[in-house]
Amino acid sequence: MTTFVDRVELHVAAGSGGHGCASVHREKFKPLGGPDGGNGGRGGDVILVVDQDVTTLLDYHHSPHRKATNGQPGAGDNRSGKDGQDLVLPVPDGTVVMDREGNVLADMVGQGTTFIAGQGGRGGLGNAALASARRKAPGFALLGVPGEERDLVLELKTVADVALVGYPSAGKSSLISVLSAAKPKIADYPFTTLVPNLGVVTAGSTVYTVADVPGLIPGASEGRGLGLEFLRHVERCSVLVHVLDTATLESDRDPVSDLDVIEKELRLYGAGLENRPRIVVLNKIDVPDGQDLAEMVRPDLEARGYRVFEVSAVAHKGLKELSFGLAELVAAARAAKPKEEATRIVIRPKAVDDSGFTVTREDDGIYRVRGEKPERWIRQTDFNNDEAVGYLADRLSRLGVEDQLMKAGARAGDGVAIGPEENAVVFDWEPTMMAGAEMLGRRGEDHRLEAPRPAAQRRKDREAERDEAQRAYDDFEPF
């Protein structure tokens, strides 16, 4: 049964926002109480959080679909809907979050690191929040925005100070078992280790972690054996340890040639592994021939610039010197790392000429409007309500969408699509001098809620509206 998984596809769906409520206050002897529809609740987010107690992605291998709860709709009497509950998903330290194309979205290192994998949808405004001096009794409310849905790839890269690399059965698992309290599976056949093992080593005042990576063979960087699958667990390690078998029974192998093969695979894999500090451990010197071979190849390895340790995991020889030698390299690597600065807030202001949307003409003649605001407004609109559609027209007009369509060459009857191709709202554009409520004058107003105006004032207002309409007609240029 699978107990370790270091790569999964995760499908997350944040909660949708609750719909706003369109309601009018009703009370005995108060027939004109005004709008009192509450707002919808916010949808829950899907949040990834690093948890030190989690060491594998196994849970998401078995249950790859995760969804947060939706926000509740608003109600009358100015009652807002309840917000959806956030879904918190624990992941191991060292998890890399990517999209399906392989673009890295987050590199999660350190206890408590969080990443919002799916943003909950906004709740829709109720008609009480939409009321204004010109729209005193809106007969509509805004719909909640659907939650964000994403397909993610989670990939675990082990966070350790030291990585043990070498051929299968070189003694890496035995070595980590005697250096630390780790209890890996140990046997006398190749590829006994199928998953990375972590151990904690204390050498004097230095405490560091050691990772035992499954054995590498020629072609590991191209996918042979288990190398390519687990080489990524070496990427974060500060120090590499070549564990070389001095008692191999294969006639075509020796410690120097094994070292050359592993170095080649590390170089081909890349990720900066060829530049990491490394040492050489000649293992199994408890075997008579192993001791002789270690003494034979040691001068050659030192001539190449390697620091060499002769050890026996079985006989516990040379372990103290090795542990303190590794502690020195780890301490030096930690000291060389730049100190972490305090958290900074990066502000990226929009350009002065950024309108927040774009208008492009596609090959089929349709003009497509893309932008965060127009697309969200489309999702918030109830197209079965004429007043809501008019409110949308007002918003788009104020944003400048109609002006940009004219500049792009759109004419009456041309198709206009707002939103991405797979989820767009398409309509035939009819240019207006003034859009939506501006053109109708008082959409959404209930004249019964207004105080009576003197006849002279009403006449003056009508003349002003007529003059404004005439000026707009004079300024309008037909196509």
N, C-alpha and C positions, 0 to 999 in steps of 0.2 A: 504494500500500500504506500502511495506517495506521502511523504512526511515533510519534504522540503521543496518549495517552489520559489524560484527567483525571477520569474517573468510571467506576467498575466495580462490579459486584456480585460479592462474594467469598463463597464457601461454604466454611466451615472446619469441620473435625471433629478434635477432640483425640483422643489415644489413650485406649483403655479400660484400666482397671486389670486386672492379672492375677488369676486366681482363687487363693485360698488353698488349701493342700493339707491333706487329712485323712489322717494317716498315724500308725502306731504303730511305735515302734522295735522292730526284730526283730534279735536277735543270739543266737548259740548260747549256751546256758546262761543267757540272760536273756529269758525268755518274756514278762515284764511290764515292758518297758523304758519304757513311757509314751508319750504323744503327741510326735511330732517333725515335724509338718507345718509347712513354711515359709510365709511370707507372699508374696502376689503383688506384682509390681512395679508402680510408679506409671505411668500412661499419660503420654505426652509432651504438652506444651503446644504451642499454636500462638501464636507471639509475633510481633507487628509491631514492627519497629525502623527508626527513621529513619536513612537512609544518604545522605550527601551525593552519592555517585556515582550515585544513582538519580534520574532526573528525570521519569519517566513511569510510569504504571500499566499499560503495555502488556503486561507479562508476565501480569498477572492478567486482562487482557481475553482473552488466548488460552487461559489455563489457570485458570479461576475456581474449580476444586475443589481444595482442599488438605487433606491429612490427615497428622497426626502418627502415630508408631508406637505400638503397644500395649505395655503392660507384659507381661512373661512370667509364667506361673503359678509358684507355689511348688512345692517338691518335698520329699520326705522327707529325713530326717537334718538337719532345720532349715535347709534351703537356700532362701533367698529368691529370688524371680524377679527378673530384670533389669528396671530401669526403662526405659520407652520413651524414645526420643530426642526432644527438643524440636524443633519445626519453626520456624525463624526466617525470617521473610519481610521483606525490605528494602522500604521504601516511601520516597517522596520527602519532603523537608522541607516541611511545610505540609499534610500529609494529614489530613483530617477523617474519623473513623470514626463511622458512624451505623448504626442498625438500619433495617429496612425502613419503619418508620413515620416516619423522619426524626429520631428522637431522637439527639442527639450523645452518643456514648460516650467519645470521646477526641479531643483536638485536638493532633496530634503536630507540635510545632515544636521544632527543635533537634537537633543531631547526637546519636545514641544514645538518644533518647527511645523508650521501649518501652511496649507495651500488650499484655496477654494477651488475645488474641482468643478463645481456646478453652482452657478449663481441663481438664487431663488428669484422668482418673478415678482414684480411690484404688484401691490394691491391696487385695484381700481378705485378712483375717487367716487364718493357718493354725491348725489345732487346738492347736498348741503355745502360741500366744499367747492362745487362748481358755481354756486350762486355768486353774483356780482351786482354792481350797481346797474348794469345794463342787462343782466340776465338774472332776474330776481326769483324766478320759479322754473328752474330747468326741469324738463320732463324726461331726463335721461341721466344715466350714470356711466362711468367708464368701466370697461371690462378689466379683469385681472390679466397680467401678462404671463404667458406660459413660462415655466422654469426652463433653465438651460439644460440641454441634453448633449452629452459628449461621450465619445469613444476614446478611451485612454489606454496607454500601454504603461504598465508599471514594471520597472526593472530594478532589481536589487543588486547593488554593488557593495560588497562587504567593507565595513569601516574598521581597519586594523592598522597597527603600526608596522608589523612585520609579516611578510608572506613567505611561506616555504614552498619552493617550486622545485620540480625535478621529475624524473621518470617515474612511472608506476613502480611500486614496491621498492622505492629507494629508501624507505624508512621515515617518511615525513610524519605519518600518523603516530608512529612509535615515539618520535622525537617530541612532538607537541604533547603527548600523553605524560612524558616524564618532566618536561619543562613546566607544565601547568597542571591544573586539575581537570582538563578536558579528557573525555573518555570516548575517543573515536573508535570505530570498528577497525580491528587489526587482524590481518590474515596474510598467508604466504602466497597469494595469487594477485595478478595485476588488477587494477581498477577496483580494489576493495573500497577505497574512498569514493563515494558517489556524490557527496555534497561537501561544501566547505565547512571546516570545523574551526571554532574559535576557542582560544585559551588565553588566560590572563597570567602573566609572568611578573614576579616581583624580584628585582635585583637591586639590593641596597635600598635607596630612596626612590628609585625609578620603577614605576608600574607601567607596563605596556601590554598590548594585546598581540597575539600571534595567530595567523590564519593558515590552516593547512588546506591547500588547494588540490583538487583531484589531479592525478598524474598527467603530465604532458608527453606527447610523442611527436615524432616528425610529422609536419603538416597540421599541427594543432591550430595554428593561426588561420588555416583554411577550413577548419571544421572537422578534422580527423580526431577520432577518439572523443574525449570530453573537453578538450582544450578550449575550443572557441566558446563553448557554453559557459565555462567558468573562468576564462582569462579575465573577464571584466571584474572579477572579485579581487584581482591584484592591483587594479588601477589606482585605488585610493591609498595603498600601502606605501609607507615612507621608505622602507628598507626591504630588499629582496635577499633571500637566503637560498643559494643553490645547494640542495641536499644531493650529494653524489654517492652512489652505491659503489663501495670498494670490494664488494663480494658478489658481484653479479655473475651468474652462470652462463650468460650469453657471450659467445666467443667474439662477436663483432662489436662489443661495447667495452668502453673503459671510461674512467672519470673525466678525462679531458675531452673525448669525443662527445660524451653526454652533455658536458657544459657547452660545447660549441653548438650542439643541436638546440638546446633550450634557449641560448642567447639569440640564435637566429629566429626562433619562433617569437620571442619577446620583441625583437626588433621589427619583425613583419607585422605584428599586431599593432604596434604603435602606442598611442595614448601616453607617450613620454616614458614608457617603461625602460627604454634603453639608457636613460639618464639617471635612474634611481641608484642610490648607494647600494652596494651588494657585497656579500661575503660568501665564502665557500665553506661548506661543512662536508668533510669526508667521513661518512657514516659507516658503521659496522666494522670498526677496527678490532672488535673482540674476536673476529674470525682471523686465524693466523695469516692466510693469504691477504686478507683485507688490510692488516697492519703493514705488510710488506708493500702492497700496492700504494697505500697512502704515503708512505715514506718516499716512494719512487716518483710520484706525480707532484708532490708538494712543491719542490723547487720550481717546476715548470709553471705551476699556478701562481706562485708568488712573483715569478718573473713577469707575469702578465699584470701585476698590480693588485691581485686579490689578497685579502686577508683570509688565512686558512685556519680552520679549527678541525682537529681530529677528535671525533666523539664516538661513543657507543651508547645508543639508547638502551640496549639490553643490559649492559654492564655498568651503566651510569658513569661512564668515563668522559671527562672533558666538558661536562654539562655546565659546571659553575663558570668556567672561563667563557663559554659560549654565551650564557645568559648575561654576564656583565659586559661582554663585547657588544652584544645587541643593544644593551641599555645605553652604552655610549653613543652608538649611531642614532638611536631613537632620540636621545636628548639633544644631539646636534641638529637633527632634522627639525625637531620642535622649535629650537632656538632660531633656526634659519627662516621659519615661517613668519610672515608679517603679522604683527599684532592685530587682532580684530578690533576694528573701530566701532564706536558707538553707532547704533542704528541711525541711519540717515533717511530723511524723507525726501524723495526726489520729486520735484514738481516740474511737470512739462506743460507749460502754458500753451494754449492753442495759438496758432498764427493769427495775426490781425485780420487777414482776409479769409480765414477758415469759416465757411458758412455752416459747417456741420453736416453737409450732405453733398452728393454729386448727382449730376444728371448726364447720362450718356445715351447716345443713339445706337441701337444695335442693328445687326445686319437685316433683321426682318422688319425694320422700320419702327419698332417699339422704343419709346423713350423710357429708360429705367432709372428710377430714383433710388439711391442707396444712401443710408445714413442712420445713425442710431435713433435719433428722434423720430423721423418720419416712419420708420419701420415699427417702432414701439407704439406710436399713435395709431397706426393701422390695426395693430393687434388689440388695442384698447377700445376700438369703435364697434358699436352694435349697428350693423348696416341695415337692420330691420327697423331702425328708428331714424326718421328723417331729420329730427332735430340733432341727433348725435352725428349724423353725416354732415350736417351744416356746421357743427362745431369743429369737426375735422377739417372742413374746408377753410374755416377761419384760421386754424392753427397753421395749416400748410401755407396759407397766403402770408401770414405774418412772418413765417420763417423765410419766405422768398422763393418757394418752390415754383410758383406760377411765373415769376419774373425770369427764373433760370430756364424754364421750359420755353418761354418766348425767345430768349437769347439763343437757345440751342436750335431754334428753327421749327419748333412744334407748331402745328396748325390745328384748327378745329377738326375734331373727328379722329385725330391721331391716337393710337393706343399708348397709354402710359401705365407702367407697372411700378409698383412700390414694393420693395423687398427683394430677397433672393429669388432666383428662378424657380426653385422647388416649392416656394411658399409665398408667392407674390399675389397682390391684389391688382387686377388689371381692369382698366376702365377706359372709355373713350373720352378724351379731354375736350371740354367745352370751355374756352377761355372766357373769363368774365372781367368786367371793369372793376368790380369789387366782389370779393368772394364771400360765400357763406352768409353769416349773420350780418356782416357789414352791408351786403347788398339788400337783404330783406329788411334791414333797419332794426328790428327789435325781436329777433328770434329768441325764444326762451323767456320772454317777459310776460307777466300776468298783469294786465292793466288794472285789475281789481285791487292789486296790492299797492298801486300808486295813489298818492294824494291827488285830488282834483287840481287841475291847472287852470288859471284864468284864461278866458277866451283869447285875450290879446297875446298871451304867452304861447297858446297853442298855434295861433296864426303865425307868429314869428318863427316858431319851430318848423312849421310846414314850409315857409318860404326859405329858411336856411337849408332844409333837406333838398328842396327843389333846385336851389342854386348849386349845391354840392353835386347833385346828379348831373346838372348841365355842364359843370366844369369837367367832370369825369368823362362825359360824352365828347366834349371838345378835345380833350387830351388823348382820346383813344384813337389809335391808328389802325384802320382795317388792314387785313392781310391782302 
